[in-house]
Amino acid sequence: MSTVDPAVARRRQQLQSGPTRVAHLRLWSFIAVYAGLWAMLGYGIADTMAAGLSSAYSRSAAQAPGETSPLFWMLMVGGIGGGILSLLITAVLDRVYGMAAGTRATFAINLGAIALGFWRGASDRWPPPQRVGFSDLPGANAQPWDAATWIGWTSQYWAPLLLLAIAAALTVGAVRAYRKQRLREQRIQRVLSQGIRVAGTITELHSTGVEIYNQPRIRLVVKFVDHVGTERWVTKTELFDPLALPRVGDGAHVWFHPDSPGEQDLIAVGFGSEDDAQLAETSAGRRGSGS
């Protein structure tokens, strides 16, 4: 028998333990496997292109056009495996780095791995022409390549570079989104650790029509009275468990900085019990009671 809510005790234990090196190692190992599958897909795409492309300029084609490549399995395993794991890796990165940063990072990994796999596959599987720019076909004189052959042959260079450029842009966007998320979290942590907590009441609820991981995103208005007796209303948009949706009239916890009680970015709103509110303050580094 215990006088402490087991759910609260588990959350406290999670906060005290924090992320471990083993967890980080597992995450990066998972990302490495995930990137390897997409690189396999890129290699398979290059291998699939080899027969059709080489038949346009070389008599020593690796295989006849239309013949199934012995490495076709790489295309299937990489595409199917990468597609399945993308659901998991997106959810993990969204949780660790925030949804905006995690989604961009996932696509950056996809494109970067495909680019490297395609480049490696073209280097390994495409027969080199005797003379770049001229065909070497049986029973025909050497003819200059047409535009399609040039585009196909040079795709081993421009396609990976294009994909890597897009991946780099996504990576920059992910870093910026993560920094923005971190700044927002740091503001909330400062308010939770240094601000004043008062009781609030939900006065309005508006559905945004958006669900993320089956959690509806709801915009709500909370009324509270600051430390000098002024009534204020703050609007927040949050994700909620579909089994525990808020209702108008429900209570809330509101934290604000006494020097800026009307600053929207310096107001934090929480829902749950008194233990939940104290746990949030403890995790932010607050000492003693916050009410």
C-alpha positions as CSV (number, residue, x, y, z in Angstrom):
1,M,0.0,0.0,0.0
2,S,1.2,3.5,-0.8
3,T,0.1,7.1,-0.3
4,V,1.6,8.2,-3.6
5,D,-0.1,7.9,-7.0
6,P,1.8,5.2,-8.9
7,A,1.6,7.2,-12.1
8,V,3.1,10.2,-10.5
9,A,5.8,8.1,-8.9
10,R,6.7,6.6,-12.4
11,R,6.9,10.1,-13.9
12,R,9.2,11.3,-11.2
13,Q,11.4,8.3,-11.7
14,Q,11.6,8.9,-15.4
15,L,12.5,12.6,-14.8
16,Q,15.2,11.6,-12.3
17,S,16.7,8.9,-14.5
18,G,16.7,11.0,-17.7
19,P,18.0,9.8,-21.1
20,T,20.8,7.3,-20.9
21,R,23.8,6.6,-23.1
22,V,22.3,3.3,-23.9
23,A,19.1,4.9,-25.2
24,H,21.1,7.3,-27.4
25,L,23.2,4.4,-28.7
26,R,20.1,2.5,-29.6
27,L,18.6,5.5,-31.3
28,W,21.6,6.0,-33.5
29,S,21.9,2.3,-34.2
30,F,18.3,2.3,-35.3
31,I,19.0,5.4,-37.6
32,A,22.0,3.6,-39.1
33,V,19.9,0.6,-40.0
34,Y,17.2,2.8,-41.3
35,A,19.6,4.8,-43.5
36,G,21.1,1.5,-44.7
37,L,17.8,0.4,-46.1
38,W,17.3,3.6,-48.0
39,A,20.8,3.3,-49.3
40,M,20.0,-0.2,-50.5
41,L,17.0,1.2,-52.3
42,G,19.2,3.8,-54.1
43,Y,21.7,1.0,-55.0
44,G,18.8,-1.0,-56.4
45,I,17.5,1.9,-58.5
46,A,21.0,2.3,-60.0
47,D,21.2,-1.4,-60.7
48,T,17.8,-1.4,-62.4
49,M,18.8,1.4,-64.6
50,A,22.1,-0.3,-65.7
51,A,20.7,-2.6,-68.4
52,G,18.6,0.0,-70.2
53,L,21.2,2.7,-70.0
54,S,24.2,0.6,-71.0
55,S,22.3,-0.9,-74.0
56,A,22.2,2.6,-75.4
57,Y,25.9,3.1,-75.7
58,S,27.8,-0.2,-75.1
59,R,27.9,-3.7,-76.7
60,S,29.1,-5.1,-73.3
61,A,25.8,-4.5,-71.5
62,A,25.6,-6.4,-68.1
63,Q,22.3,-7.8,-69.0
64,A,19.7,-7.7,-71.7
65,P,17.0,-4.9,-71.5
66,G,13.9,-6.3,-69.7
67,E,15.8,-9.0,-67.9
68,T,15.4,-9.0,-64.1
69,S,18.5,-8.0,-62.3
70,P,20.0,-10.4,-59.8
71,L,20.0,-7.5,-57.3
72,F,16.4,-6.6,-57.8
73,W,15.8,-7.8,-54.2
74,M,17.7,-4.8,-53.0
75,L,15.1,-2.6,-54.5
76,M,12.3,-4.5,-52.8
77,V,13.9,-4.9,-49.4
78,G,15.2,-1.3,-49.3
79,G,11.8,0.2,-50.4
80,I,9.6,-1.9,-48.2
81,G,11.8,-2.0,-45.2
82,G,12.6,1.7,-45.3
83,G,8.9,2.5,-45.8
84,I,7.9,0.5,-42.7
85,L,10.7,1.8,-40.5
86,S,10.0,5.4,-41.6
87,L,6.8,5.2,-39.5
88,L,8.8,4.3,-36.4
89,I,11.8,6.6,-37.0
90,T,9.5,9.6,-37.6
91,A,7.6,8.9,-34.4
92,V,10.9,8.6,-32.4
93,L,12.6,11.7,-33.9
94,D,9.4,13.7,-33.4
95,R,9.3,12.7,-29.7
96,V,13.0,13.5,-29.2
97,Y,13.5,16.6,-31.3
98,G,9.9,17.9,-31.9
99,M,7.6,17.2,-34.7
100,A,8.8,19.9,-37.2
101,A,12.5,19.0,-36.7
102,G,11.9,15.2,-36.6
103,T,9.9,15.1,-39.8
104,R,12.5,17.2,-41.7
105,A,15.3,15.0,-40.3
106,T,13.6,11.8,-41.4
107,F,13.3,13.1,-45.0
108,A,16.9,14.3,-44.9
109,I,18.1,10.8,-43.9
110,N,16.0,9.2,-46.6
111,L,17.3,11.4,-49.4
112,G,20.9,11.4,-48.2
113,A,21.0,7.6,-48.0
114,I,19.3,7.2,-51.4
115,A,21.8,9.6,-52.9
116,L,24.8,7.7,-51.5
117,G,23.4,4.3,-52.5
118,F,22.6,5.5,-56.0
119,W,26.1,6.9,-56.5
120,R,27.7,3.7,-55.2
121,G,25.4,1.6,-57.3
122,A,26.1,3.5,-60.5
123,S,29.9,3.2,-59.9
124,D,29.6,-0.5,-59.4
125,R,26.9,-1.6,-61.8
126,W,27.1,0.7,-64.8
127,P,29.5,-0.5,-67.5
128,P,31.8,2.3,-68.6
129,P,31.6,3.4,-72.2
130,Q,34.7,3.1,-74.4
131,R,34.4,6.8,-75.2
132,V,32.1,9.0,-73.2
133,G,29.7,10.7,-75.6
134,F,29.8,8.1,-78.3
135,S,28.0,4.8,-78.6
136,D,29.7,1.5,-79.2
137,L,26.9,-0.7,-80.6
138,P,27.4,-3.9,-82.7
139,G,27.0,-3.4,-86.4
140,A,27.0,0.4,-86.2
141,N,29.4,3.2,-86.4
142,A,30.1,5.3,-83.4
143,Q,27.4,7.8,-83.0
144,P,27.2,10.8,-80.6
145,W,24.9,10.2,-77.6
146,D,21.4,11.7,-77.7
147,A,20.1,13.9,-74.9
148,A,18.4,11.0,-73.1
149,T,21.7,9.0,-73.0
150,W,23.6,12.1,-71.7
151,I,21.0,12.7,-69.0
152,G,21.0,9.0,-68.0
153,W,24.8,8.7,-67.9
154,T,25.4,11.9,-66.0
155,S,22.6,11.1,-63.5
156,Q,25.2,9.3,-61.5
157,Y,26.6,12.7,-60.7
158,W,23.7,15.2,-60.7
159,A,21.1,13.0,-59.1
160,P,23.1,12.3,-55.9
161,L,24.1,16.0,-55.7
162,L,20.6,17.2,-56.1
163,L,19.3,14.8,-53.5
164,L,22.1,15.7,-51.1
165,A,21.4,19.4,-51.6
166,I,17.7,18.8,-50.7
167,A,18.8,16.7,-47.7
168,A,21.1,19.5,-46.6
169,A,18.3,22.1,-46.9
170,L,16.1,19.8,-44.8
171,T,18.8,19.3,-42.3
172,V,19.2,23.1,-41.9
173,G,15.4,23.4,-41.5
174,A,15.4,20.6,-38.9
175,V,18.2,22.3,-36.9
176,R,16.3,25.7,-37.0
177,A,13.1,24.0,-35.9
178,Y,14.8,22.2,-33.1
179,R,16.4,25.4,-31.9
180,K,13.0,27.1,-32.0
181,Q,11.5,24.2,-30.0
182,R,14.3,24.4,-27.5
183,L,13.9,28.1,-27.0
184,R,10.2,27.6,-26.4
185,E,10.9,24.8,-23.9
186,Q,13.4,26.9,-22.1
187,R,10.9,29.8,-21.8
188,I,8.4,27.4,-20.4
189,Q,11.0,25.9,-18.0
190,R,11.9,29.4,-16.7
191,V,8.2,30.2,-16.1
192,L,7.6,27.0,-14.3
193,S,10.7,27.5,-12.1
194,Q,10.4,31.2,-11.5
195,G,6.8,32.2,-12.2
196,I,3.7,32.3,-10.1
197,R,1.1,29.5,-10.4
198,V,-2.6,30.3,-10.1
199,A,-5.8,28.4,-10.9
200,G,-7.4,28.9,-14.2
201,T,-10.6,27.9,-15.9
202,I,-11.2,26.8,-19.5
203,T,-13.7,29.2,-21.1
204,E,-13.6,28.2,-24.8
205,L,-12.6,25.2,-26.8
206,H,-12.1,25.1,-30.6
207,S,-11.2,22.1,-32.7
208,T,-8.5,22.7,-35.2
209,G,-9.4,19.7,-37.3
210,V,-5.8,18.4,-36.9
211,E,-4.8,15.1,-35.3
212,I,-1.2,14.0,-34.7
213,Y,-0.7,10.4,-33.7
214,N,-4.4,10.1,-33.0
215,Q,-4.3,13.1,-30.6
216,P,-6.6,16.0,-31.5
217,R,-5.0,19.4,-31.6
218,I,-7.3,21.8,-29.7
219,R,-7.2,25.5,-29.3
220,L,-8.5,26.7,-25.9
221,V,-8.9,29.8,-23.9
222,V,-8.1,29.8,-20.2
223,K,-9.2,32.6,-17.8
224,F,-7.1,33.4,-14.8
225,V,-6.5,36.2,-12.2
226,D,-2.9,37.4,-11.9
227,H,-1.1,38.4,-8.7
228,V,-2.6,41.9,-8.6
229,G,-6.2,40.8,-9.2
230,T,-6.5,41.5,-12.9
231,E,-8.5,39.0,-15.0
232,R,-6.7,37.7,-18.0
233,W,-7.4,35.3,-20.8
234,V,-4.7,33.3,-22.6
235,T,-5.1,31.2,-25.8
236,K,-3.1,28.0,-26.2
237,T,-3.1,25.2,-28.8
238,E,-2.3,21.7,-27.4
239,L,-2.5,18.0,-28.2
240,F,-4.8,16.0,-26.0
241,D,-5.4,12.3,-25.3
242,P,-8.7,11.5,-27.0
243,L,-9.8,9.7,-23.8
244,A,-9.2,12.7,-21.7
245,L,-10.4,15.7,-23.7
246,P,-10.9,19.0,-21.8
247,R,-14.3,20.6,-21.4
248,V,-15.4,24.2,-20.9
249,G,-15.4,24.8,-17.1
250,D,-12.6,22.4,-16.4
251,G,-9.8,23.7,-14.2
252,A,-6.2,24.4,-15.3
253,H,-2.9,25.5,-13.9
254,V,-1.5,28.8,-15.1
255,W,2.1,29.9,-14.6
256,F,3.2,33.5,-15.5
257,H,6.1,35.8,-14.8
258,P,5.1,38.5,-12.3
259,D,7.0,41.1,-14.3
260,S,5.1,40.2,-17.5
261,P,1.8,38.7,-16.6
262,G,0.3,39.6,-20.0
263,E,3.1,38.3,-22.1
264,Q,1.7,35.3,-24.1
265,D,5.0,33.6,-24.6
266,L,5.8,33.8,-20.9
267,I,2.5,32.0,-19.8
268,A,2.4,28.3,-19.4
269,V,-0.8,26.3,-19.0
270,G,-1.1,22.8,-17.6
271,F,-3.8,20.3,-17.0
272,G,-4.1,17.6,-14.4
273,S,-3.9,17.2,-10.7
274,E,-1.9,19.2,-8.1
275,D,0.7,16.4,-8.2
276,D,1.1,16.9,-11.9
277,A,1.6,20.6,-11.4
278,Q,4.2,20.1,-8.7
279,L,5.9,17.5,-10.8
280,A,6.2,19.9,-13.7
281,E,7.7,22.5,-11.4
282,T,10.1,20.0,-10.0
283,S,11.3,18.9,-13.4
284,A,11.9,22.6,-14.2
285,G,14.2,22.9,-11.2
286,R,11.8,24.8,-8.9
287,R,12.4,24.5,-5.1
288,G,9.5,24.2,-2.8
289,S,5.8,24.7,-3.6
290,G,4.9,26.7,-6.7
291,S,1.4,27.7,-5.7
